[in-house]
Amino acid sequence: MATVDSRSGSTHAGHHMNAGPYFEMADMRDRQTVQIAQFVIGFWTVLHSFVCVLVATLLSIVNSEPWRRVEFFEGHLPLVSEDSKKYCLDSELKYTPLPTMHESFPYDSYLHIYTDGSFEGVIRNARAVIYSINFTLSYAIGRPFDNFDGETAAISLALVKIKKCEERKYLLFC
């Protein structure tokens, strides 16, 4: 004779088990998914705002008066012929333009400025370094920042430094 379960009204064995905890866990997972999605959307909104401010700052520096008089090099240097490129190592192709740049843009006419950003691990800070024959600057960017932040800070600081210098032609190597 089958017994009727008073909780579920079922006559089958095992149907008296409560499925409530399963639905509570599923509901909790849905809430966590929504919270994660809200966090990601908030993070990307803040990141987008930061990038917009950075771009606006760089554009204001570039569009300032000293930059309007800078002559930009817009030529193409045939450093290596197309036929010989396929037989060259990547390292050879990478370093071929360097002597040509220094010949085309001599040190006495152009101030060569090199920028670098680095990240020294979790314990140390990200850094921005600007190097030239005339000066070397190094700035600690901060602990929550990474290598990319150091690179962008170095470029931004180099542009600020160029803006404050006397009139001269500049080359910025990033």
C-alpha positions in Angstrom: 0.0 0.0 0.0 1.4 3.4 -1.0 1.5 6.1 1.5 0.7 9.7 0.6 3.3 12.3 1.5 1.5 15.2 3.2 4.1 17.8 2.1 4.0 17.1 -1.6 0.9 15.1 -2.1 2.8 12.4 -4.0 2.6 8.7 -3.6 6.1 8.0 -5.0 9.0 7.3 -2.7 11.5 10.2 -2.5 9.1 12.9 -3.7 8.9 14.3 -0.2 12.3 15.9 -0.6 12.2 19.7 -0.6 13.7 21.4 -3.8 13.8 24.8 -2.1 17.6 24.9 -1.4 18.3 24.2 -5.1 16.2 27.2 -6.1 17.7 29.4 -3.4 21.2 28.5 -4.7 20.1 29.2 -8.3 18.7 32.6 -7.2 21.9 33.4 -5.3 24.0 32.6 -8.4 21.7 34.9 -10.5 22.2 37.7 -8.0 26.0 37.2 -8.0 26.0 37.2 -11.8 24.1 40.5 -11.8 26.5 42.0 -9.2 29.5 40.9 -11.3 28.0 42.4 -14.5 27.3 45.7 -12.6 30.9 45.7 -11.4 32.3 45.1 -14.9 30.1 47.8 -16.4 31.2 50.2 -13.7 34.8 49.4 -14.2 34.7 49.9 -18.0 32.8 53.2 -17.5 35.6 54.5 -15.2 38.3 53.2 -17.6 36.5 54.9 -20.6 36.4 58.2 -18.6 40.1 57.9 -17.8 41.0 57.3 -21.4 38.9 60.2 -22.6 40.6 62.6 -20.1 44.0 61.3 -21.1 43.3 61.8 -24.8 41.9 65.2 -24.2 45.0 66.2 -22.1 47.4 64.9 -24.8 45.4 66.7 -27.5 45.6 69.9 -25.6 49.3 69.6 -25.3 49.8 68.6 -28.9 47.6 71.5 -30.1 49.4 74.1 -28.0 51.4 76.8 -29.8 55.0 75.3 -29.8 53.7 72.2 -31.5 52.2 74.1 -34.4 55.7 75.1 -35.6 57.2 71.6 -35.5 58.0 70.1 -38.9 57.0 66.4 -38.9 58.8 64.0 -41.1 56.4 62.4 -43.5 58.7 60.5 -45.8 59.2 56.9 -46.5 62.7 55.5 -46.1 63.3 52.4 -48.3 65.6 50.8 -45.7 65.5 47.3 -47.0 64.2 46.1 -50.4 61.1 43.9 -50.4 63.0 41.0 -51.9 65.6 41.0 -49.1 63.1 41.4 -46.3 62.0 37.8 -46.5 65.6 36.6 -46.0 66.3 38.9 -43.0 65.9 38.1 -39.4 63.3 40.1 -37.4 66.1 41.5 -35.2 67.9 42.8 -38.3 64.7 44.5 -39.7 64.0 46.0 -36.2 67.4 47.7 -35.9 67.9 48.8 -39.5 66.0 52.2 -39.2 68.0 53.3 -36.1 71.2 54.5 -38.0 69.1 56.1 -40.7 67.0 58.0 -38.1 70.1 59.5 -36.6 71.4 60.4 -40.0 68.1 62.0 -41.1 67.6 63.7 -37.7 71.1 64.6 -36.4 71.6 65.4 -32.7 72.7 68.9 -33.4 69.4 69.8 -35.1 67.0 67.6 -33.1 66.7 66.8 -29.4 66.1 63.0 -29.2 63.9 62.1 -26.3 63.3 58.4 -25.3 60.5 57.4 -23.0 59.9 54.1 -21.1 57.5 52.9 -18.6 58.1 50.0 -16.3 56.5 47.9 -13.6 58.7 46.5 -10.9 56.3 44.0 -9.4 53.6 44.1 -6.7 55.8 45.5 -4.0 57.3 48.3 -6.1 55.7 51.1 -8.1 55.2 51.6 -11.8 57.7 54.2 -13.1 58.0 56.6 -16.0 61.5 57.4 -17.3 62.4 60.1 -19.8 66.0 60.1 -21.2 67.8 62.6 -23.4 71.4 63.7 -23.8 70.6 66.8 -21.9 68.5 65.3 -19.0 67.1 62.1 -17.4 63.9 62.1 -15.4 62.4 59.3 -13.5 59.0 59.4 -11.8 57.2 56.9 -9.5 53.7 56.6 -10.9 52.2 54.5 -8.0 51.4 51.1 -6.7 48.1 50.2 -8.4 49.4 51.0 -11.8 51.0 48.7 -14.4 53.5 48.9 -17.2 51.0 50.5 -19.7 50.3 53.2 -17.2 54.0 53.8 -16.9 54.4 54.1 -20.7 51.5 56.5 -21.1 52.7 58.6 -18.1 56.3 58.8 -19.6 54.9 60.0 -23.0 52.7 62.6 -21.3 55.5 63.8 -19.1 57.8 64.1 -22.1 55.3 66.2 -23.9 55.0 68.5 -20.9 58.8 68.7 -20.8 59.0 69.6 -24.5 56.4 72.3 -24.1 58.5 74.0 -21.4 61.8 73.9 -23.3 63.1 76.5 -25.6 62.2 76.3 -29.3 63.9 73.4 -31.0 63.0 70.4 -33.1 62.2 67.3 -31.1 62.1 63.5 -31.8 60.1 61.4 -29.3 61.0 57.7 -29.2 58.3 55.7 -27.4 
